[in-house]
Amino acid sequence: MQGATYSDQINIENEKRLRKLCRELPDFCREFFRGIEPTTSSRTRIAYGYDLRIFFRFLEEEYPDLEDGPVKSWPVTVLDKITLTQLEEYLDYIKLYEDPDNKIHTNEERGRMRKAASIRSFYKFFYRKQKIKNNPASLLNLPKKHEQAIIRLEVDEIAKLLDSVENGDKLTKTQQKYHNKTKSRDLAMLTLLLGTGIRVSECVGLDIQDLDFETNGMKIHRKGGAEVILYFGDEVREALLDYLDERELITAKEGSEDALFLSMQRNRISVRAVENLVKKYSRTVTTLKNITPHKLRSTYGTQLYKETGDIYLVADVLGHKDVNTTRKHYAAIEDERRRRAAGKVKLRETGNSAKDHHLGEGI
């Protein structure tokens, strides 16, 4: 589609995938997807689609007598036949299940929580529209989620990571063969991720014309489609300009002419490719931490919060809609700041000065 942005292209592909998914779901599911379209991204609707496909496959396998005919023809009233117990059994089922291609899938707490939330949203939609009489999903207890420690790079690890990208001396011999061809691109990309905290999807979606070196600003497309302007520092600026000198010499393949970051095949680089290169370089710095592009985002957020102490600024720059999401991620730093505050205010003098003070009072 000529003239379409990367974000537009992703939305088009997601819409195609959703339509394909709908062919396997009851017809009334289309009403659900139409209804939530104004308030959700295409990526979110795709996730709902996959979750609902698993749900209806479960019902078909475990309760074949639930409704007459194939799943495709089931009416919305089938939801009234499903009990809370059956929904709880579904959450147990998705811990470990086999798909029609005999592939085994597992879901830990996070995966089960998301799938449970999908079912609750699905039921809530039709209950509010008075298409069903009951909403047992509202009584469904979400799987307990255990908080995980936020993994991020320390300051010295950030420097080592960028040195590793620049030098390539800690890479394997096979990796070093390609290093000179991609070094400038990789350094620009990792410097950008570490220096701005943008999401990997926002990074790969950047076009050359999205950069403005007069203001050190860039236009990015947030989740949900919103366009925002973010700003970058001199280190990011220099890395990007160095890479752009090389980028101008590359003839991109059709459809990727405007893309900022290209793969070695001269297509717009993919999210998976960026994830792989982050993993490749981070392993030269630490083997204890599983560093992903999202961990680089957390690293930036941590450094920004330590420098400013402004949780609202961090939330705004990272694109968090709810500041509580940000606060949860950086609670450990807030606790550290509170601990330091505990010793800042002295209620009584200590040492000889306090002793002299009391002696003076008795004179």
C-alpha positions in Angstrom: 0.0 0.0 0.0 1.8 3.1 -1.3 2.1 6.0 1.1 1.1 3.9 4.1 3.2 4.2 7.3 4.7 1.3 9.0 2.0 1.5 11.6 -0.7 1.5 8.9 0.9 -1.6 7.3 0.9 -3.5 10.7 -2.7 -2.6 11.2 -3.6 -3.9 7.7 -1.8 -7.2 8.4 -3.4 -7.5 11.8 -6.9 -6.9 10.2 -6.2 -9.7 7.7 -5.2 -12.0 10.4 -8.2 -11.2 12.5 -10.6 -11.9 9.6 -8.9 -15.2 9.1 -9.3 -16.0 12.8 -13.0 -15.1 12.7 -13.5 -17.9 10.2 -12.8 -20.3 13.0 -15.0 -18.5 15.6 -18.7 -18.3 16.1 -20.2 -15.6 13.9 -21.3 -13.5 16.9 -17.7 -12.9 17.8 -17.5 -10.4 14.9 -19.9 -8.2 16.8 -17.5 -8.2 19.7 -14.5 -7.2 17.6 -16.5 -4.4 15.9 -17.6 -3.2 19.3 -14.2 -2.9 20.8 -12.5 -1.5 17.7 -12.8 2.2 18.8 -11.0 1.6 22.1 -8.4 -1.1 21.2 -5.4 -1.5 19.0 -5.4 -4.0 16.2 -2.7 -5.9 18.1 -5.0 -6.2 21.1 -7.9 -7.5 19.0 -5.6 -10.1 17.5 -4.7 -11.2 21.0 -8.4 -11.5 21.9 -8.9 -13.5 18.7 -6.3 -16.1 19.6 -7.5 -16.3 23.1 -11.1 -16.9 22.0 -10.0 -19.5 19.5 -8.4 -21.5 22.3 -11.6 -21.0 24.5 -14.0 -22.3 21.9 -11.7 -25.2 21.0 -11.7 -26.1 24.7 -15.5 -26.0 24.8 -15.8 -28.1 21.6 -13.4 -30.8 22.9 -14.5 -31.0 26.6 -18.2 -30.3 26.1 -19.3 -31.6 22.7 -22.9 -31.6 23.7 -22.9 -28.0 24.8 -24.6 -26.8 21.6 -25.8 -28.4 18.3 -23.9 -27.9 15.1 -20.3 -26.7 14.4 -18.8 -24.0 16.5 -19.1 -21.5 13.7 -22.9 -21.6 13.9 -23.2 -21.4 17.7 -25.5 -18.5 18.8 -24.5 -16.0 21.4 -26.8 -17.7 23.9 -24.3 -20.5 24.2 -22.5 -18.2 26.7 -25.5 -18.6 29.1 -25.0 -22.4 29.1 -21.4 -22.1 30.3 -21.0 -22.3 34.1 -18.4 -20.7 36.4 -17.0 -24.1 37.1 -16.5 -24.7 33.4 -14.7 -21.4 33.1 -12.5 -22.4 36.0 -11.7 -25.7 34.3 -10.7 -23.7 31.2 -8.1 -21.8 33.2 -6.8 -25.1 34.4 -6.8 -26.5 30.9 -4.6 -23.7 29.4 -1.8 -24.5 31.8 -1.0 -27.3 29.4 -2.9 -28.1 26.2 -2.4 -29.5 22.7 -3.5 -27.7 19.5 -4.9 -29.4 16.4 -1.3 -29.6 15.0 -0.3 -31.7 18.0 1.9 -28.9 19.4 2.0 -28.6 23.1 1.4 -25.1 24.7 1.9 -24.0 28.3 0.8 -20.9 30.1 2.3 -19.5 33.3 0.6 -17.0 35.6 0.9 -14.1 33.2 -0.5 -16.0 30.2 -3.4 -17.4 32.2 -4.2 -13.9 33.6 -4.4 -12.5 30.1 -6.6 -15.3 28.8 -8.9 -14.9 31.8 -9.1 -11.2 31.2 -10.0 -11.8 27.6 -12.9 -14.0 28.6 -14.1 -11.5 31.2 -14.1 -8.7 28.6 -15.9 -11.0 26.1 -18.7 -11.8 28.6 -18.9 -8.2 29.8 -19.5 -6.9 26.3 -22.5 -9.2 25.5 -23.9 -8.9 29.0 -23.9 -5.0 28.8 -25.6 -5.3 25.4 -28.2 -7.6 27.0 -27.5 -10.4 24.6 -26.9 -12.8 27.5 -28.6 -13.1 30.8 -25.7 -14.2 33.0 -22.1 -13.1 33.4 -20.3 -15.9 35.3 -16.9 -14.6 34.0 -17.3 -11.6 36.4 -17.0 -14.1 39.3 -13.9 -15.7 37.8 -10.9 -15.3 40.1 -7.8 -14.2 38.1 -4.7 -16.4 38.7 -2.5 -14.9 41.3 0.4 -13.0 39.8 3.7 -13.0 41.7 5.7 -9.8 41.2 9.0 -10.3 39.5 12.1 -8.2 40.1 12.7 -5.6 37.5 15.8 -6.5 35.5 17.8 -3.6 34.2 21.4 -2.8 33.3 23.6 -0.9 35.7 25.6 2.2 34.6 28.8 0.3 34.1 27.0 -2.4 32.2 25.4 0.1 29.8 28.9 1.4 28.9 30.2 -2.2 28.5 27.3 -3.0 26.2 27.9 0.0 23.9 31.6 -0.8 23.9 30.8 -4.3 22.9 28.7 -3.1 20.0 31.4 -0.7 18.9 34.4 -3.1 19.2 32.9 -6.5 18.6 35.9 -8.1 20.2 33.8 -10.3 22.5 31.6 -11.7 19.7 32.2 -15.2 18.3 34.2 -15.5 15.1 31.1 -16.2 13.1 29.4 -13.0 14.5 32.5 -10.9 13.9 32.3 -11.7 10.1 29.1 -9.6 9.9 30.0 -7.1 12.6 31.6 -4.5 10.4 28.6 -4.5 8.1 26.1 -3.9 10.9 28.2 -2.1 13.6 27.0 1.4 12.8 23.4 0.4 12.6 23.5 -1.7 15.8 25.2 1.1 17.7 22.7 3.6 16.6 19.8 1.3 17.4 21.0 0.3 20.9 22.0 3.9 21.7 18.5 5.0 20.7 16.8 2.4 22.8 19.0 3.1 25.8 18.8 6.9 25.4 15.1 7.4 24.8 13.3 4.3 26.3 11.2 3.8 23.2 9.5 0.4 22.6 11.1 -1.9 20.1 8.0 -1.7 17.9 8.4 2.1 17.9 12.0 1.8 17.0 11.6 -0.5 14.0 8.7 1.7 12.8 10.8 4.8 12.5 11.2 6.3 9.1 14.1 8.6 8.1 11.8 11.6 7.8 10.6 11.0 11.4 14.0 12.4 12.7 14.6 16.2 13.1 18.2 17.0 13.9 17.4 20.7 14.2 15.5 20.0 17.4 16.9 16.6 18.2 13.3 15.3 18.1 11.6 12.3 16.5 8.0 11.4 15.7 7.0 7.9 17.0 3.7 6.0 16.8 2.7 4.8 20.3 0.6 1.8 21.0 -3.0 2.6 20.0 -1.8 4.7 17.1 -1.1 8.1 18.8 1.7 10.1 17.3 4.1 11.9 19.8 7.3 13.8 19.6 10.2 12.6 21.8 13.6 14.2 22.1 17.1 12.7 22.3 20.5 13.8 23.6 23.8 14.4 21.8 25.0 10.8 22.2 21.9 9.5 20.4 22.2 12.3 17.8 25.9 11.4 17.0 25.1 7.6 16.7 22.2 8.3 14.4 24.1 10.7 12.2 27.0 8.2 11.8 24.5 5.5 10.8 22.7 7.8 8.4 25.9 8.3 6.5 25.9 4.6 5.7 22.1 4.4 5.3 22.2 6.9 2.5 24.4 4.5 0.5 21.9 1.5 0.8 19.2 1.0 -1.7 16.3 -0.4 0.3 13.9 -3.0 -1.2 10.5 -2.0 -2.3 8.2 -1.1 0.6 11.2 -0.2 2.9 12.5 2.8 1.1 11.7 5.2 4.0 12.6 2.8 6.9 15.4 4.1 9.2 16.7 0.7 10.2 17.2 -2.0 7.6 18.1 -5.6 7.8 21.0 -7.1 5.9 18.4 -8.1 3.3 17.6 -4.4 2.9 14.1 -4.7 4.3 12.8 -2.8 7.3 14.3 -4.6 10.3 11.9 -6.7 12.3 11.1 -6.7 16.0 12.5 -10.3 16.2 15.8 -9.2 14.6 16.2 -6.4 17.1 15.5 -8.8 20.0 18.1 -11.2 18.7 20.8 -8.5 18.3 20.1 -7.2 21.8 20.5 -10.7 23.1 23.7 -11.2 21.1 25.5 -8.2 22.5 24.1 -8.3 26.0 25.5 -11.8 26.5 29.0 -10.3 26.1 28.3 -8.2 29.1 26.2 -10.3 31.5 25.2 -14.0 31.5 23.1 -13.6 34.7 20.5 -11.2 33.3 18.2 -12.0 30.3 18.4 -8.6 28.6 15.7 -7.8 26.0 14.7 -4.5 24.3 12.1 -4.1 27.1 14.9 -4.4 29.7 16.7 -1.6 27.9 13.5 0.5 28.2 13.4 -0.3 31.9 17.1 0.7 32.2 16.3 4.1 30.6 13.3 4.6 32.9 15.5 3.8 35.9 18.2 6.3 35.0 15.7 9.0 34.1 13.9 8.6 37.5 17.2 8.6 39.4 18.2 11.8 37.7 14.9 13.7 38.0 12.9 12.0 40.8 9.9 12.9 38.7 7.6 9.8 38.3 5.2 11.8 36.1 7.9 12.8 33.7 9.0 9.1 33.4 5.5 8.0 32.8 5.0 10.6 30.1 8.3 9.8 28.3 7.7 6.1 28.4 4.1 6.5 27.2 2.4 4.9 30.3 -1.2 5.9 30.4 -1.4 5.2 34.1 1.3 6.6 36.4 0.7 3.7 38.7 2.1 1.4 36.1 5.3 3.5 36.2 5.3 3.7 40.0 5.1 -0.1 40.2 8.1 -0.5 38.0 10.3 1.9 40.0 8.9 1.2 43.5 12.3 -0.2 44.5 14.0 3.1 43.7 11.3 5.1 45.5 11.9 2.8 48.6 15.6 3.5 48.3 15.0 7.3 48.2 12.7 7.0 51.2 15.3 5.1 53.2 17.9 7.8 52.4 15.4 10.4 53.5 15.1 8.8 56.9 18.5 9.9 58.0 18.4 13.5 56.6 16.4 15.2 59.4 18.1 15.2 62.8 15.8 15.6 65.8 18.6 15.9 68.4 22.2 16.9 68.2 24.8 14.2 68.7 28.3 14.0 70.1 30.1 16.7 72.2 28.0 19.5 70.9 24.8 18.0 72.4 26.6 17.3 75.7 27.9 20.9 75.8 24.4 22.2 75.1 23.0 20.4 78.1 25.9 21.5 80.3 25.2 25.1 79.3 21.5 24.7 80.3 22.7 23.9 83.9 24.9 27.0 84.3 
